[in-house]
Amino acid sequence: MRHAFRNVLIPLVTVLGLELGNLLAYGIITETVFNWPGMGQLLINSINVVDRPVIVGYLLIVVAMFVIINLIVDLTYTLLDPRIRLGGKPA
């Protein structure tokens, strides 16, 4: 159990990072369908009235969240598997 657990965690962390990104991206649909106020509703209203600064601001926030999530996933890889190195040079 001890030896297999660390090997199983790497794909698990990858899938969790991807699913968290999907949760952020598809939250717009949930807010629109259920008419919940939030960032997704703000984006849909901004698209309807062609409010470009709000649209660009929303996209910048979502892109920043994706970059941060991917950075956390990559840093978690180095904690789980010591063979994965952060530097670009081969061993």
N, C-alpha and C positions, 0 to 999 in steps of 0.2 A: 504494500500500500504506500509506503513512504517513497519508494523509488518511482513508482508510476504517477504519483500525484503531481509532481513538478512537471512531468512531461505532458500531462493532460491540461495543465493550467495555461500553457501557451496558446493553443487554439481556443480555449475558453475565453481568455482575455481578448483575443482578436474578435471573436463573435460578439462579445459584450460591447466592445468599442464600436463595432459596426451597428449594432442594434441601438445603442444610445444615439448615434448619429441619425439613424432612421427615425427615432422617436422625436428628435428635434425637427427634422425635415417634414415629417408627415403630421405634425401637430397642427399645421394650418388646416388640413382637411377636417380634423376632429373639431376644431373651433368653428369652422364654417358650418359643418353639418348640424352641430348642436347649438349654434349661435351663442357660443361662450365668448365673452370679451377677453382679449389677450393679444399677443404679438401677431398671431396669425390673422385675427380679425382686423387688426390695424393694417396689415399688409394688403389684405383683400380690399379694404376701403380705400387705401392709397392707390391701388391699381385702378380701381373704378374711377377715381377723380384725377388720375395721372399726376400724383404727387411724387415726383422723382426723387427729391432728397430723402423722403421717408423710405422709399423702396430701396435706395442705395444703402441707407443706414441699416436697414433690416438685413440686407444681404451681407453687409460687412460684419454684423454681429454673428450671423449664422456661420459665415466662413471662419471667423475667429474661434468660435466654439468647436468647429470641426478640427481646426489645426491644434487646438489645445487638447482635445480628446485623443487625437492621433499621437501627440507628443507624450501624453500620459501612458498610452498603450505601449509605445516604443520604450519608454523608460521602465515600464513594468517588465518588459521582456528581459532587460538586463538584470533585474533583480531575481527573476525566476530561473534564468539559465546563464550561468557564468561564462559559457562559451560564446555568447553574443557580446560583441564589443561595441562601444560607442564610437571609437576612432575608425577612420577609413583605411588605415594601413593593415595589411595582413600580418598574422602572428609570426 
